[in-house]
């Protein structure tokens, strides 16, 4: 387990990282971002609230850490599209739609692509 103020330089499978500068545990585990415009997810994002019709583009799977999660939820009107970067796939598809209000996906990086959990 790492207890420090910055992410370990090369985390290994099973490593746990706790940011001691975070004001509370919720900020460590679930940094929340709300967007109403097209947005490219950062590797530091976890939860993304989509309040309008838009596209969320995931970072390249090769650039993300294996096991990196994203929780993406539609809270506004209009279609939300979750798009993979370049030739990456999300469960075999280049994109996944959130069609219904409050629909959500929990997506995890496999190291080479993205999987829905």
C-alpha positions in Angstrom: 0.0 0.0 0.0 1.2 3.5 -0.9 0.4 6.4 1.4 1.7 9.5 -0.1 0.8 12.8 -1.7 1.4 11.6 -5.3 0.6 8.6 -7.4 3.3 5.9 -7.3 5.5 6.1 -10.4 4.8 2.6 -11.6 1.9 0.9 -9.7 1.7 -2.9 -9.8 -1.3 -5.2 -9.8 -2.8 -5.1 -6.4 -1.2 -1.8 -5.3 -3.5 0.5 -3.3 -2.8 4.2 -3.4 -4.1 6.7 -0.8 -3.7 10.4 -1.5 -3.0 11.9 1.9 -3.7 15.4 0.6 -7.3 14.6 -0.4 -9.8 16.3 1.9 -11.8 13.1 2.3 -12.0 9.5 1.0 -14.8 10.3 -1.5 -12.4 12.6 -3.4 -9.8 9.8 -3.6 -12.1 7.2 -4.9 -14.7 9.1 -6.9 -13.6 12.4 -8.3 -16.8 13.7 -9.9 -16.9 15.8 -13.1 -20.1 17.2 -14.7 -20.1 18.2 -18.3 -22.6 19.5 -20.8 -20.2 19.6 -23.8 -18.1 17.0 -25.6 -15.3 15.9 -23.3 -12.2 13.7 -23.5 -11.9 11.9 -20.2 -8.7 12.4 -18.3 -6.8 9.5 -16.7 -7.5 11.3 -13.4 -11.3 11.3 -13.9 -13.5 8.5 -12.5 -17.1 9.6 -12.4 -18.5 11.7 -15.2 -22.0 13.2 -15.1 -23.3 14.0 -18.6 -26.0 16.7 -18.3 -26.7 17.2 -22.1 -26.4 15.4 -25.4 -22.6 14.9 -25.9 -19.7 12.5 -26.6 -17.3 11.3 -23.9 -14.1 10.1 -25.5 -12.0 7.7 -23.4 -8.3 8.0 -23.3 -6.2 5.4 -25.2 -6.3 2.2 -23.3 -2.6 1.8 -23.7 -2.1 5.1 -21.9 -4.4 4.2 -19.0 -3.5 1.9 -16.2 -5.0 -1.6 -16.4 -8.0 -1.6 -14.1 -8.6 2.1 -14.5 -12.4 2.6 -14.0 -14.8 5.2 -15.4 -18.4 5.5 -14.2 -20.4 7.6 -16.8 -24.0 8.6 -16.3 -26.6 10.4 -18.4 -28.5 12.9 -16.3 -29.7 15.3 -19.0 -31.7 15.1 -22.2 -30.3 13.8 -25.4 -28.1 10.9 -26.4 -24.7 10.5 -24.7 -22.1 8.6 -26.7 -19.1 7.0 -25.0 -16.4 6.7 -27.7 -13.2 4.7 -27.6 -10.0 6.4 -28.7 -8.6 5.6 -32.2 -8.8 1.8 -32.8 -9.6 1.0 -29.2 -12.9 -0.9 -28.5 -15.4 -0.9 -25.7 -16.7 -4.5 -25.4 -16.0 -5.0 -29.1 -17.6 -1.7 -30.3 -16.1 1.7 -31.1 -18.7 3.4 -29.0 -21.5 2.8 -26.5 -24.7 4.8 -26.2 -26.5 6.0 -23.1 -30.0 6.4 -24.5 -32.2 6.6 -21.4 -32.2 9.2 -18.7 -30.1 8.1 -15.7 -28.6 5.2 -17.7 -25.0 4.6 -16.8 -22.0 2.4 -17.6 -19.1 1.3 -15.5 -16.1 0.8 -17.8 -12.7 -0.6 -16.9 -9.4 -0.6 -18.8 -8.0 -4.0 -19.7 -4.7 -2.6 -20.7 -5.5 -3.0 -24.4 -9.2 -2.1 -24.6 -12.2 -1.1 -22.4 -14.7 -3.5 -20.9 -18.2 -2.9 -19.5 -18.7 -4.2 -16.0 
